[in-house]
Each structure stands twice: as structure tokens, then as C-alpha cells.
């Protein structure tokens, strides 16, 4: 079976050209073409530049102490539930407007920079989002009469389920990876990679057709002996290159493919480092803190890579992370320190985007595996479910989105032990980001298979 068996529309399609670049030819490419359908390969609108930046808060950030009602009635319910973990009402940083429950809210006192961005209209708060297979009522969750996410309250499982947005099944692809696959299927041909990570591998960026590319401070690492131009006047380098060239023509497919990967890796190193060198530096400085997982360094590298995007790709998705949010103990002091790190670095990143004129082209958003329990366990809180998240950028329609939960223990949102049932799904959160990024609506259900279960697909915080 070859490409010609599937007609001139396949031969002329952007899909065939991209499949060939990815090593998919003949029956492999054509089978995928027939399986997904021709409509899946409509050309994507990737005019202009856009980037998404995921800031992952490892451990389960306590969103209910990050975003707190300041209206007295709401605050009193919050304080009664949170007990000794409640943030004093007078120290909360007031935010403009009111949320779905009619209450005014404030940010944690460590987040003054984020308060300023929110009140300027450049940050949105998405209330009570979490992993869901389908819309779920409190009664259904307690009775387990509908399909619930697997292994709720487990760090590993809920991290994976946030990143895959498929909490009812095992999968090796994440929704950012499926977004990249969708763009390739729609005709986008990345020069380097759509997904880039500053801190190792993650499920979120794994695709079937695409893989993430690591970027780090100082650019891409050189490829061993093939870059050594000094040893014995370059003799070792030339010998290595000769061996690789010989291997590329080897009849053993594994040998040839490994050699091709070495060449491709070397080419990408050159692309990245040349692009970064041409883009230059930033005037914006990023803060550093003890034990901050180098978040400032990560976001600075993202900003530099975005500055260099003209020599790379018109669509980029970045992953950065900071840990320490598993606050079973010493929650008040620990979270205060961590939220200062997060807020200060979001502000620095915003300043960097303004500096390079990309503020309307880049959207940063937070994820974390789950929220934390409403009640106190003594000096901290335990693993829970629903949580609040932040979205920042010049294209963001600032304000409150989603439905704020009842913060009363044993109240209308509590599935038990102070664990809040999410009212908005990760599918709806991700789909809103994906549509702005350029994923065609016909492809959205392939990226988020459970999205069809929800009557509201897009949440409105991005156009």
C-alpha cells in the first residue's frame, strides 16, 4: 500500500507533507488519514504568533487560601471552615468586581503583583476547576453513581489526569501533545517543536505525532563528539560524522534511524542556539528565591525563546514548574513564601512580554494536581479535589470565571472531609486555551474526548 492508493486529495494535503517530515509514509500516513477523516486536516489558522505557558504548582496548591471571599458573609463561612489556617480578612488584597456567588474576593497577601495585574484586567481567576469525566452533582459524587476520576486525591494519578484530561482512562498522550498533533494534522509544519519544556519530561506535552523539546538556561546542549572541533584538530569530530553518515545508509533500520536522530538533534541544537544568539538578551530581570526550583530562570528562558520565535515557530507551548505545595504541615508560612515566588515571577514574565511586544500573543496559566481540604489538620491541609487557577496575559479578559463553591464543611460543595467537588472541568479549561491558541473546533473533541459531555465548551476568559 502506498500514498497513491488514497487519491490526489491526500497527495496534495498538508498532512502528507507533515507526515513525511515525521517519518510517516505510505500505509502508515494514509491509514491515519482515513482513520481521522479528511476534515481533520483542514489548514490551521496560524497567522501571527501565539504561545501558551503552563506554570505547574507541584503538590496541590491551596487555592482556597489564594483566592478568598472578602464580603463578610462569605468570609465568615471560609474562616469557620479553615479555622487556624484562615488568612485574616484585613490582610487580603482586594480585587475588583464580584464572582458568581455575588461576593467580592481578595488575593493572598503575598500576591500584590498579581493583584495589580488582576485589577488592570490582565488576570482571570477560574473558580473551582478540577478533573471530571462528566457534569457531576454532589449526590452523584457521594453515591459514585456516575464515572468519577480514577484514584482521586493521589498526587501521581491526579497529576497525570490533569495533564491528560482523561481521568477515566489510561493514555500516553497529554492534551498539549494532542494540541500539537492537531496542528500538524491541520497543516502546521514546526521547524523545531511546538511543545518546549524547561524542566524535564511530562505527560502533558506528549503526543502521538509530536514530542516536546527541552530548553534550558544557556540554550541547547551540544551533541558530544560531533561538536568537538578542537580535539586533534577536529579529527575525532570528523570520524564521528563519517560513522554517522555511514550508519544513515545502513540496511539495519534501527541503526539508520538512530543515526538520523543524531543528525536531527544536532540540526535542532544549531537552530535553537542560532535563534537565541540573534534574539539577544532581556532588560527585564527575574527574581530569585531560596528553594524556588529556579522558576525565575525557567521563565526567563521561556521569555528569551519567545523573543527568538521568528527563527523558530509561530506556535509554541511551554511547561515550567515550581514545587513545595504539598502543605500537610506549616501551611501558612510555606504557602506565603511560595505564592510570593509565583506572583513575583508572573509579574516579571508579564514585564518581559511587554518589553518584547508579545503581551497580547502569550498566555500564562496555572495547573496543579488538586486543591486542598477546607478544614485544618492541625498545621496544614490534606489532598482534595476542586481548586482555583490563574490565567494571565494581554489577551485575557480579566475577572472571575466558573462557579465559586460553597466553602462550608459538609456544605453544598463538600463531597466529604472538606473536599470540594469541582464545578468546571479540566476539559473546559483546556479547550478555552486551545481555541485561542488555534485549534479548530472540529479537532477539539479529539484533543479533549470528554468535552462533548459538557454543554459549555468554552469559558470566555480568552477570545
N, C-alpha and C positions, 0 to 999 in steps of 0.2 A: 504493500500500500504506500503510495506517495502523495505529495501535496496536490498533484494534478488531478487526483481522483475526486477532489472536493469542490471543483468548479472555479471559475475565474474570480468570483467574489472573495474566496479565501486567498487566492494567489495575489490579489491586489490589496488585501486588507492590511492595516497597520499591525494586526495581531500576528500575521505570518512573519513579518519583518522582526517584530519583537521576540517571537518565539525562537527565531533563528539566532538572535543575539544571545538568548538564554540557553542555547543548545538544544532546543526542542524543534525537531524537523520531522518530515514525513508523517507517519501514522500518529506519533505522539502529539504533534501540534494539531493535526486535523481532527483527532479524536476529541481533544479538549475543545476545539472549535464547535464540533457538533454537539457535544455534551452541554456546553453553556449556552449555545444558541447565538446566531449572528447578531442579534440585538445587543448582546453583552459587549460587543466590540465597537460600539459607536465611539467616534473620536471624542476624547475628553476635552473639555474646555480648560486648558492650562495656560491661557494667556495671562501674562503678568506673573508675578512671583507670590507664592504663599508658603508659609511654614507653620507647623504645629509643634509646640514644645510641651511634652509631658513632664511635670515635676511630681515624681512619685515620693510619697511620705511613708517610709518603711516602718511598719509596726502597728499601724492603725491609729491615725491622728484622732484626738478627741475633738471632733468638730463642734460639739455642743458647749465646749468652753472657748472655742474660737469665735463663734457667732452666737451671741447671747441676747435674749429679749431685754430691752431697757424699759419698755412700758411696765408699770408697776405690777399689773395683774399677771402678765407673763413672767416677769422676773420672779415674783413670789413663788410660782409653781416650780420654776427652774431651781431656785435656791432651796426649796424644801426637798427636792429630789437629789440635788447634788451635795447637800449637807456641807461638810467641811471642805469640799472641793469647789464650792461656788466662788466665782470671781465677784468681788464687791461691786455693787451696782454703780457706785460713784466713779470707779476706775475704768469702766468700759468706755471705749472710744465711739461716740455716737455716729451713726450712719444716716444718710438722707433717706427719706421715704419710709414706707411700711411694707411688710411682707404679706403673704397670703392670709395670715391669721389676723391682719389688722394691727399687729404690734410693730413698734419701732425696735430696731436692733442696734447692737454695738459690737465692735471687734474687741478681741483680747487686748489688754493694754500694751502688749509688746509689738503691736502691729500698726503703729502710727503711719508708716509709709503706705501701707495698704489702705488704711482709712482715707488718706488723701487721694489715692487713685480711685477708690470707690466713689467718693463724693464728687470727683471730677468726671465721673461717668465712664471710667476706663476699666472697671472691675465689675463682674457679675457674681452673685452668690447663688449657687444652685442648692436648694434645700432638700435634705433627706433623700439622697440618691444611694442606690445600692444594687447588688446583684438580685435579679428577679428573672424568672422564666416567663411569667405572665402576670397581669394585674392580680394582686393578691390582697384579700381582706384580712383583717385581724382574726376573724373566726376561722377562715380557711387556713391561715398560717398555724394557728394553735391546734387545729384538728388535723393538719397535714393532709387536707382533702384535695389540694392541688399540688402540682410538682414544685418542689422547693429546691433552691440551690443545694448542691451536694456539700456535705461537710461544713456547714455553717460554723463560723467562729474559729475556724482553723486558719492560721497565718498562711501556710503553704497553699491550701486549696482556694482560699478566698483571693489571694494574690493572683493565682492562675486564672480564676474566674473573672476577676476584674479585667485582666489583660486579654482574655479570650472573648469575653462577653457571651460565653456559652456555659452557664452554670449547671446545665442539665446533662452535659456530655463531655467526654474526654476529647481533646483535639490538640494538634501540634501547632496550630496557627493562631496568632493573635489578631485583634481587629485592626491594628496598624499595619500588620503584614498583609491582611486581606485588602486593606485600602490600597496598598502599593500594588498588589496583584491586580486590583480592579483598574487602576490607572494604566498599567501595562496592557491589560486586555482591551482598554479603550484607546490604545494607540500611543500612550506616552512612552518615550524611549529614554530612560535615565542614562546619563553619562557615567555617573558614579554609583549612587544608590539613593532611593527615596528615603529610606529609614537609616538614621545615623544614631549611634549610641555613644555616650561619653563614659559609661560606667558598666561595661560588660554586657553579656547577653541577657535577654529577657524574652519571655513568651510573647509579649505584646507586639513585637516587631517581626516575628517570624511569619513568613508567607510560604505559599507553595511555589510561586514563580520567582519570588524576590527574597533577599536576605539583607539584614542590617549590616552597615559598615561602621566599624569603630573609629571614632575620632578622639584625640586626646590632646592635652596641652603640648604645644611644640609641633603639632602636625602629625602626619602618618609615619610610622616607623619604617625604616629601610628594610629591604629583604636580604639580610645576611650577606653571603659572599658575592651576590650579584651586584652589590653596590660598593664593594671594596675596590677602589681604583688605585690604592697605594701599595698594597702588598706585592712585592716583587714586580713593581711597575705595571700592576694590573694583570699579571699572568694568571693568578688564581681566578679572578673575575672572568676573564675570557674563557678559561677552561670550563667554568661553571655554565656560562652562557652556551658554549658549544655542546655540552652534555644535555642541557635543557632543549636546545634546538633538535638534537638527535632524538631525544625522548618524545618530542611532539609528533614525530613521524613514525613512532614505534607501532607495530601491529597490535601490541597489547593495549587494549582500550584504557585500562586503569593507569598504565604508565603514561600514555599520551595525555589523558585528562589531567593527571597530576601536574605534568609539565605545563599544560595550558593554564592551569590555575596559578602556577608560579608566575607566568608571564602576565596574566591578567592582574594579579596582585601587584606586581611591580609597576604596571601601567597606571593602576589606580593611585599608588603612592605618589607617582610623579604628578598626576592630575591634582591631587589634594595639595601637595606641598607647593606646587607652582601657583595654584589659585590663592592659597593663603599668603604667599610671599607677595603676590601682586596686590592683594587687598590691603595689606599694611596693618597697622595697629589701631587701637581704640583710645580715645581720650577718656572715656568713662572708666572709672575704677570700680572693681567689685570687692565687697567686704570679705574679710576672712575672720573666722572664729575658731576657737579650740573645738575639736571633735565635731566639725560640721560636714564631714565627708567630702571636703573640697567642693562644696556646692558652688561657691563663687568662681572657682577655677573651671568647673564644668560649664556654667552658664556663660562665662567669658569666652570659652572655646566655641560654644554654640553661636554666640554673637559674631565672633570672627568668621565662622563658617558661613553664616548668613550674609555677612558683608562680602564674602567671596563667591556668592551664589551664581553670579553671572558666568563664571567659568566652570560651574558645576551643574546644578539642576534647578528647574523652575518650580519644583515641588520638593519640599524636604520635611521630614518628620523626625524630631529629636526626642531622646529619652535621657533625663537626668534624674538623680535621686539623692535623698538625704534620709538617714536613719535615726533611730532612737525614740520612736513614738510609741513603743510598747510600754506604756506607763502604768504598770501594775503597782508601782511604788513611786513615791516622791514626785507625783504628777505635777503639782503646781509649779515647782521650781524647774523641773525638766522641760515641761511644755513651754513655759515662759521663755526659756533660753532658745528652744528650737523654733518657736514662732517668730522670734526676733531674727534668727538666721534666715528663715523663709521670707519674711516680709522685706527685710533689707535687700536680699538678693533679687526678689521680684522687682523692687524699685530700681535697683541698678540695671537690671536687664531692660526694663522699660526705658530708662535713660539712654541705654546703648542703642535701642531700636530708634528712638528719637534722633540720636546723633547721626545714624546712617540712613535716616529717612525711610525706615521699614516699619514704623509703628502701626500702620494700617494693614500690613501684609503678614504679620506674625501674631499668633495667638498662643499664649501660655495657659495651661490649665493643670489643676492638681488631681491626683488619684491617690488612694490609699486603700488597703485591703478591706477595712471595715471601720465603722465608728466604735465608740466605747459605751459601756453601760452607763445609764443615767445615775445610778447610785454609787456611793463610795464603798470601797472595800477596806477602808482604813486610811491609806495614804495614796490610793490610786484608783483605777477603774479597770474593768475587765473587757474581754472581747465582746463585741456586739454586732450590729448589722448596718442600719442606715447611718448616713453621715452627710455633712455639709462640705461643699467644694467651691473653689475659686476659679474664675476664668478671667484672664487679664489681656488687654491689648487694645489698640486703637480702633479695631473693627468691632469690638464688643459693645453690645447695648447694655450699659450698666444697669444695676438694680437687682431685684430679687426674682428668682425663678423657681419653679417647683412648688410643692406644698410643704409648709413648715409643720413638723409633728407636734403632737401633744407631749410635753415634757414631764408629765406626771407619771410616777412609778405606778404600775397597774392601771394606767390610763388608756386612752383610746388608741395609742400607738405602740403600747408595750406588749410584745409577744411573750414576755416572761423574763424575770431577773433584770428588768430595766433595759432590755434590748429593744431598740426601736425598729419597727417594720418600715422598710423604705416605701416611699410613695412614688418615686421616679426610678426608672431602671437605667443600668449602665448602657443599654442599647439606645435609649432616647438621648442620653448624654453624648455618647459617641457619635450617633447619627447627626446630631446638630453640628458637631465639629466637622464631621466628614463631608456634609453637604457644602459647608462654607469652603472647605479645602478643595472641592472639585469633583467629588464622587457623584456620578449621575444617579438620579433617583431609581432608574431601572436596575442599578447594581447594588442598591443599598441593602436589599434583603439578603444578598449573597455575603455582604460584609457583616451584617447583623441578622442572622437567621431568625432570632426570636422577636425582632422588631415588629413583625406582622401581627403579633399578639396585642400590641398596644395601639389604641385608637389615635393617640397623639404621637406622631413620629418625631417632630422637631419642636424644640423648646423655646426658640425665639431669641436666645441671648447672642446669636450671630445672624447676620442677614443671609 
